[in-house]
Amino acid sequence: MRTIGFINWKGGVGKTSIAINTAYALAESWSAKVLFIDMDKQANASYWFEKDNAKGTLGNILAAGTEAAEVSNIPVMTAEEVIQKTRYPNIDLIAADPNLLDINLAILGNKVGRQDNILKEALKPVTGRYEVCVIDNPPDSNIPVLNGLEVMDDVIAVTLPNKFSLQGIEQLEQEIKNYNAILKLKIKIRGVLLNQFISSESCYEVLREIRGKGYKIFPYIRGGKPTQIWLDRVINERKSIYEISPKSGYAKDLMSFIEALVEGKE
């Protein structure tokens, strides 16, 4: 199972929209069996996939890393128990909810055992069922995110064409270096995906700065008012861009990124 994670410590860069549409495209265009993991306590992706609130969530899996699940009143569950079907036959979901905040604090209080590989161990029994796993990450540095980073094969830093978003990537990279040094890991950013790009000198300046910092740059995704209108429909109607407007610039650009990532057209 190849795991792709979208991340930036700056919020509002479009990670969730990119993640859910990427999962849909992989499931439909590549006929891949996809596991989607929502890492964000806001659970926007889980809402979009119409999660079953009666099912367990990522928090139940990570509760295995607490000294006592009773600390957060969240029962320990396996990945098998938590995974739920979505309306798309080829996409399954591990949902999120606000209990991830409590779980983060409870795991930090655990002085016995590792805190970083709980998810990795939990996924082992189910990885053979899926070809791809897509992870939507929050703009946070916490234990759930560390667990997510440890299972990612491709860490994709999503950014808007502005300096605040670039600063988020730089902060992420520094934290990854800290994780690698302390935990003897080999996590690295695969590349940068520039979102909401428009043809302006300001955007090209950011593009040059990204290149100058030595990051690999994937084909960018165009922005503008028409794109925002399409994405609002994606959220409000809970349909992918490929169901609403497969010929839109956003849909085409995202597909170019996926081809570059999956098929090695870089």
C-alpha positions in Angstrom: 0.0 0.0 0.0 1.5 3.3 -1.1 0.6 6.1 1.3 0.3 9.7 0.1 -0.1 12.5 2.6 -0.9 16.2 2.0 0.4 18.6 4.7 1.4 22.1 5.6 1.5 23.8 9.0 -0.3 26.7 7.5 -4.1 26.2 7.3 -6.3 27.1 4.4 -4.0 26.0 1.6 -6.5 23.5 0.1 -5.2 20.3 1.5 -8.6 18.7 2.1 -10.0 19.5 -1.3 -6.9 18.1 -3.0 -6.9 15.0 -0.8 -10.5 14.0 -1.4 -10.3 14.7 -5.1 -7.1 12.8 -5.4 -8.6 9.8 -3.6 -11.6 9.9 -6.0 -9.4 10.2 -9.1 -7.2 7.2 -8.0 -10.3 5.1 -7.3 -12.0 6.0 -10.5 -9.3 6.6 -13.1 -6.8 4.1 -11.8 -9.3 1.7 -10.4 -7.3 1.6 -7.2 -8.6 0.4 -3.9 -8.1 3.5 -1.7 -8.0 3.9 2.1 -8.6 7.5 3.1 -7.4 8.6 6.6 -8.7 11.8 8.1 -6.1 13.2 10.5 -7.8 16.5 11.2 -9.8 16.9 14.4 -12.1 19.2 12.4 -13.1 16.1 10.4 -14.0 18.0 7.2 -13.0 15.1 5.0 -15.0 12.7 7.2 -18.0 15.0 6.8 -17.5 15.1 3.0 -17.4 11.3 2.9 -20.6 11.2 5.1 -19.0 9.3 7.9 -21.1 6.9 10.0 -21.0 8.5 13.5 -21.8 5.1 15.0 -18.5 3.8 13.9 -15.1 4.3 15.6 -12.5 6.8 14.4 -8.8 7.3 14.2 -8.9 8.3 17.8 -10.0 4.8 18.8 -7.0 3.4 17.0 -4.5 5.8 18.6 -6.0 5.2 22.0 -3.8 2.0 22.0 -0.9 4.4 22.7 -2.3 5.6 26.0 -1.4 4.1 29.3 -5.1 3.6 30.0 -7.8 4.3 27.5 -10.0 5.4 30.4 -7.9 8.6 30.6 -9.8 9.9 27.7 -12.9 7.7 27.9 -12.2 6.5 24.4 -12.1 2.7 23.9 -9.3 1.1 22.0 -10.4 -0.3 18.6 -8.5 -2.0 15.7 -8.2 -0.6 12.2 -10.5 -3.4 11.1 -13.2 -2.2 13.5 -12.8 1.4 12.6 -12.6 1.3 8.8 -16.0 2.1 7.1 -17.3 2.1 3.6 -18.1 5.2 1.7 -20.5 5.9 -1.1 -17.6 5.1 -3.5 -17.1 1.4 -3.8 -13.3 1.7 -4.1 -12.8 4.1 -1.2 -12.9 3.2 2.5 -12.5 5.7 5.3 -10.8 6.0 8.7 -12.7 9.0 10.0 -11.7 11.7 12.5 -13.5 13.6 15.2 -12.6 16.1 17.9 -11.5 13.4 20.3 -8.1 13.5 18.5 -7.2 16.4 20.8 -7.9 14.3 23.9 -6.0 11.4 22.5 -3.0 13.6 21.7 -2.8 14.7 25.3 -3.3 11.2 26.6 -0.5 9.7 24.5 1.8 12.5 25.5 1.2 11.4 29.1 2.2 7.8 28.3 5.8 7.3 29.6 5.9 3.6 28.5 6.5 2.5 24.9 6.7 4.4 21.7 4.3 7.2 20.7 5.1 7.5 17.0 4.3 4.1 15.5 0.9 3.3 16.8 -0.9 3.8 13.5 1.9 2.0 11.6 1.4 -1.1 13.7 -2.4 -0.8 13.6 -2.5 -0.7 9.8 -0.4 -3.8 9.2 -3.3 -6.3 9.2 -5.2 -4.3 6.5 -2.6 -2.9 4.2 -2.9 -5.8 1.8 -6.5 -4.8 1.0 -5.5 -1.4 -0.5 -3.2 -0.2 -3.2 -3.2 3.4 -2.1 -3.8 5.3 1.2 -4.5 9.0 1.1 -4.0 11.0 4.3 -5.4 14.5 4.9 -3.4 16.2 7.7 -4.2 19.2 9.9 -2.0 22.3 10.2 -0.6 21.0 13.4 2.4 19.4 15.1 1.1 16.6 17.3 1.2 12.9 18.0 -1.5 11.9 15.4 0.4 13.8 12.7 3.7 12.2 13.7 2.0 8.8 13.4 0.8 9.8 10.0 4.2 11.0 8.8 5.7 7.7 9.8 3.5 5.7 7.4 3.7 8.2 4.5 5.7 7.1 1.4 5.0 10.5 -0.3 4.9 13.6 1.9 3.4 16.3 -0.3 3.7 19.9 1.0 0.7 21.9 -0.3 1.2 25.6 -0.5 -0.5 28.8 -1.7 1.7 31.2 -3.7 2.4 33.4 -0.6 5.2 33.7 1.9 3.0 32.6 4.9 2.3 29.2 3.3 6.0 28.8 2.4 6.9 29.5 6.1 4.5 26.7 7.0 6.5 24.3 4.8 9.8 25.5 6.3 8.5 24.9 9.8 7.3 21.4 8.7 10.7 20.5 7.3 12.4 21.6 10.5 10.1 19.5 12.6 10.7 16.5 10.3 14.4 16.9 10.8 13.9 16.9 14.5 11.8 13.7 14.3 14.4 12.0 12.1 17.2 12.9 14.5 15.4 11.8 17.7 13.6 8.8 16.4 16.1 7.6 13.8 13.5 8.0 11.0 13.9 8.8 7.3 10.9 11.0 6.6 11.3 13.6 3.9 9.2 15.9 1.8 8.7 14.4 -1.6 7.8 17.7 -3.3 5.7 20.9 -3.2 2.3 21.2 -4.8 1.5 24.9 -5.5 -2.2 25.5 -5.3 -4.3 28.4 -6.5 -1.6 29.6 -8.9 -2.4 32.6 -11.2 -0.2 34.2 -13.8 1.2 37.1 -11.9 4.7 38.3 -11.0 4.0 37.7 -7.3 3.1 34.0 -8.0 6.2 33.5 -10.2 8.3 35.1 -7.5 7.1 32.4 -5.0 7.7 29.7 -7.5 11.3 30.9 -8.0 11.7 31.0 -4.2 10.4 27.4 -3.9 12.8 26.2 -6.6 15.7 28.2 -5.0 15.2 26.3 -1.7 15.8 23.0 -3.6 12.3 21.6 -3.3 10.9 19.4 -6.1 7.9 21.2 -7.6 4.9 19.3 -9.0 2.7 20.7 -11.8 0.8 23.5 -10.1 -2.9 23.9 -9.8 -4.5 27.0 -11.2 -6.7 29.3 -9.1 -9.0 32.2 -9.5 -12.7 32.9 -9.0 -14.0 30.2 -11.3 -12.0 27.6 -9.4 -13.4 28.7 -6.1 -16.9 28.5 -7.4 -16.2 24.9 -8.5 -14.6 24.0 -5.1 -17.5 25.5 -3.2 -19.8 23.1 -5.1 -17.4 20.2 -4.3 -17.8 20.9 -0.6 -21.5 21.8 -0.5 -22.7 19.0 -2.8 -20.2 16.5 -1.5 -19.2 15.5 -5.0 -15.7 15.4 -6.5 -14.6 17.9 -9.1 -14.6 15.0 -11.6 -18.3 14.5 -11.0 -19.2 18.2 -11.2 -16.8 19.6 -13.8 -14.2 17.1 -15.1 -13.0 19.5 -17.8 -12.4 22.5 -15.4 -8.9 23.8 -15.0 -8.7 22.5 -11.4 -9.7 19.0 -12.5 -7.1 18.9 -15.3 -4.3 20.4 -13.2 -5.0 18.0 -10.3 -4.9 15.1 -12.8 -1.5 16.3 -14.1 -0.2 16.3 -10.5 -1.5 12.8 -9.9 0.0 11.5 -13.1 3.3 13.1 -12.1 3.2 11.5 -8.7 1.8 8.0 -9.5 3.2 7.4 -12.9 6.5 9.1 -12.5 5.9 11.7 -15.2 8.1 14.3 -13.4 
